[in-house]
């Protein structure tokens, strides 16, 4: 059994899940997206960054990881962007409520939803809605992955290794992707661009 894939709920047998729950009732639920990350990177980049983080936590702690939510909500300025799948926020919130409830019913009384994408407005809403609807004892936490690694994504001006501050599909995100899943990043297709502000 591969060490990383062996931490996933969907990869385990029913007996393995029961045994794991006896030792640790925490599950990590990665909430990613499918979106354009440029010609050099895969549309699943946000999700792969999350799953690699979750896998390492599970290997160290014995918790379980859910297979990720591959499609996310997006801010309005992403509408129409090719290679980007936009899920309406009310649909994603309902989907997440169902996932939380299903894992709670299975025995995972502690859940961490890790966000790897600009959908901060949806995930906390889904957690609140779950709490209001079901009113059951649970510990459900929400974390943006970039908050967990904040000191590692700083630019040189703020004590980090990167030339520019962390933004979408940039030097920083690409560097982490190259370290964690290099087979899906093709640097020969990368284009050096410069951000342009609409507010002067």
N, C-alpha and C positions, 0 to 999 in steps of 0.2 A: 504494500500500500504506500502510495506517495505521501510523504509527511504533510505537505500543504493541502492536497485534496482530501486527506483524511480528517480534516477538521470541519468539513462541510456537512450540515444537517442532511441535505438531499443526497449525499453520497453514502450515508450510513444505513445499516439495517435497523429495523425496529428495536432489536435487542441491544445493538450498540448505542442507540439513542437513550434507551432506558438506563443503561449502565453509566453513560456519560452524565445524565441528569442527576443520578445519585451523588455524584462528586461535585457537579457544578451546574447550576441552573441559570447561567448567564448565556445569552446568545447575542452576537453582533450581527446587525442587519445593515449591510452596505447599500446605500441609496445613491446610485450613480446617474448617468445619463448617456445618451447617444447623441453626440454633437460634433460638428466640424472642428478639427484641431489643426487644420492646415494640410498641405500636400504630403508632409513628412510623417504625420502621426495618424493613429487609428481613431475612429469615432468613439471607441469605447475607452479612451484614455482615462477619463475621470473615474470610471468604474474599476478599471484595473489598478489604479493607484490606491483605491479604497480596499480592494480585496487583498492586495499584497500586505497592507498595513494590518488588516483584520487577521490574516493568516498568521502573522508573526505574533500578535497578541495571543491568539488561541494556542499556538504551539508552546508559548511560555506559561500560560495560565490554566490551560485545560478547559477553557470555555468553548463554545461551539460557534460556527459562522454559518449564516444563511447564505444560500446562493444570492447574488445581488439583484437588486431592482435595476434593470438595464435602461429604463426609459424614465426621464424626469420632466419636471416642469421647467419652464424657461421664462426669463424676463421678456417683455414685449419686443425688445429690439432684436431678439433672435428669430422672430417669425419670418419664415421664407428663406432662412439660411440653408443652403443645400447641405445634405449629409447630417441634418439635425432633426431629430424626432421630438416634437413638442407635445407633451401631455398636458391637458388643462389641469390647473391646480386642484379644482374640486374632485376631479377623477383620481388624481394621484393621492390626495388626502384620503379618499374612500378606500382605495387599494391598500394604502399603508395601514389604515385602521383594521382591515381584514387580516393583514399579515400579523400585526401585533396581537390581535385576538386569537388567531390560530396558534401562534407560538405560546401564548399564555395558556391556552387550553391544553397544549401538549405538556406543559409543566415548566416552561421558561418564565419564571416570575421576575427575572431581571433581564432587561433588554437595552441594548445601546444601538441607536440608529445613527450611523456615521454618514454624513453628507459629503459628497465630493463635487458639488456643483452649485450654481447660483440659484438655489431653491429654498433658501433659509426661511422664507415666509410660509412654506407649505408643511414641512415636517413637524415643527412645534404645534401647528394647528391640528394636525392629525393626532398627535399625542393627547392634546387637550380634549379633542372630540372623543377619543377612545375612553379617557377617564370619565368624562361626563356621561357617556352612554352606558358603560359597563359597570363602573363603580366597584372595581375589584382591587384587592391589594396587589400592587406591583411597583417595581422600580424601573422606570423607563426614562432613559437619558438620551440626549441629543448632542452630537458633537460634529463640528465642521473639521474635516481632516487637516486643513491648513492651520487651524488653531492648535491642534495636537503637535504640529511640527514647526510652529512659528519661528523658533530660533534658527531653524535650518533653511528657511526660505528668504532670509533677509538679503538685501543688496549690500554692496560694499560700504555704502554710506552709513548703514546701520549695523555694521559688524559682520555681515554675511559674505558669501563668496561670489554673489552674482552682480553683474553690471547694472541690471535694472530691477526695480521692485517687481514682486510677483504679480503677474496678470495672466489671463487666459492664454494658453498655447504659446507660452514664452520660453525664454532660455531656462528658467527655473523648472517649470513643469516638464519640459522636454528632458532636462537633465535627470530628474527623478524617474521619468519613464525609461530612459536609456539604462539606468541602473537596475530597474525592477523588471522590465520586460523588453529588452533590447531588440528581440526578434520582430517586434511590431512597430519599430521606429526606423525610418529610412532617412538618415541625415543628408544623403545625396540629393534629396528632394526638398530640403529645407530652404526657405526664403528668408533673408534678413530684412525685416521691416521695422518701421518706426511708428509708434502710436501717434495718432493725431487727435488733439482735443477739439471738441465742438464748442467749448466755452473758452473764450479768449480773455 
